[in-house]
């Protein structure tokens, strides 16, 4: 799976620490969070400069609405934003602007009750002004998810839930990650893309892995010299990997690819699947059993009975056990999900016809049973996923048998 922390590390390496929010006081930060709605930060800076460094809510409270509108006019939508600012200032006035006296337990609910403050603005205020662990979901995050093939959700809360179930509740991490996502979203098209490897998902292995495998058997040396590095497409989101694997059970690769493409067109995330019916899910070409299994897993995720991201912390054996416990998932399916959805390095399966065919060809055998299959691949542990990738490649290269007239 694509771990959000992997994205964080890549962005941090590319852009360095951001030390956000760019404000010297809580008041300035909260004003900026409102002013940035539907405009660029450049316009916000122009509006903030008109305050002459006096961002105190006491001053704004005494200020006429017309004066405030003149000050913030460069940020656009100044009439609506001035009313929102006045509402926010009035809310804090009940504590005489003593922010430390605010009840944090009720603050998010109270902020959302103010006209002009939605979830993004409320969470920005909570995260940066009050150091509360609420991840901010904005347009930049949604674009990033689409770019790296993560689920597309229909609501703010669904995006936020997806992020916060994968990250530890660390305020500094949330602040830095959100700021890095903004920095990434603002990059020029001509700039290098630090997330390029995630945008085209392939199984990740390195020269060090290959060098190790070369020491096992001369046969692998010949195979690697013939094919070089082989790109094996993977799936960044484990639920989509589950769907792809269930679809591919007992049908041809071509048919599975066609049905999975229809699934991607029809459903953007597990929320979309869970909110639809099994009957509708069948319309993309699924059997009743496959549709019921996919729908049941999506429903478990939506209800938070299942967290696929947390399964990634399990070792290989326990991961396979946990996946097999899901509806419609057997041992072969679990191993394919572990390889393609979780990037596990030591997965193979005798039950996979293409892998058997590839191994028979590689070792120039007439046939092979399960015991022989496991015995031949055992020396390649803990990197049997890489060997599986080459076996699939070999299997694809085998010419079809001629039909007897």
Buried (B, 14 or more C-beta within 10 A) or exposed (E): BBBBEBBBEBBBEBBEEBEBBBBEEBBBBBBBBBBBBEBEBEBBBBBBEEBEEEBBBEEBEEBEEEEBBEBBBBBBBBEBBBBBBBBBBEBBEEEEBEBEEBEEEEBBEBBEEBEBBEBBBBBBBBBBBBEBBBBBBBEBBBEBBEBBBBBBBEEBEBBBBBBBBBBEEEBEBBBBBBBBBBBBBEEEEEEEBBBEBBEEBBBEBEEEBBEBBEEBBEEBBEBBEEEEEBEBEBBBBBBBBBBBBBBBBEBEEEEBBBBBEBBBEBBBBBBBBBEBEBEEBBEBBBBEEBBBBBBBBBBBBBEEEBEBBEBBEBEBEEBBEBBBEBBBBEBBBBBBBBBBBBBBBBBBBBBBEBBBBBBBBBEEEEEBEEEBBBEBBEEBEEBBBBBBBBBBBBBEEEEEEEEEE
